[in-house]
Amino acid sequence: MEATSSIFFNPLPTQTYKIVSVLDGRKAFTIQPESSKLILQDYNASPSQIFNIYINKKTYAFVSQFKALSIQNENPGDGGVVQAN
């Protein structure tokens, strides 16, 4: 996931983060550890909902205890499909 030219978020690699829905702040990205499915689920602070975020040359890496998030078929105009790998 590439940041724009003006980075507004500077994550700390030692800090953990949750990724919540803009439509419902009680829902968070949840990685299904047994598959590559990424779902929205009520936030319960499980390890599958907690991410470390790293930045390198305007590219963010979202990494959980289980898997990392990636964007498939990324298109700057239309976005892409987020999945866990």
Buried (B, 14 or more C-beta within 10 A) or exposed (E): BEBEEEEEEEBEEEEBBEBBEEEEEEBBBBBBBEEEEBEBBEBEEBEBBBBBBBBEEEEBBBEBEEBBBBEEEEEEEEEEEBBBE
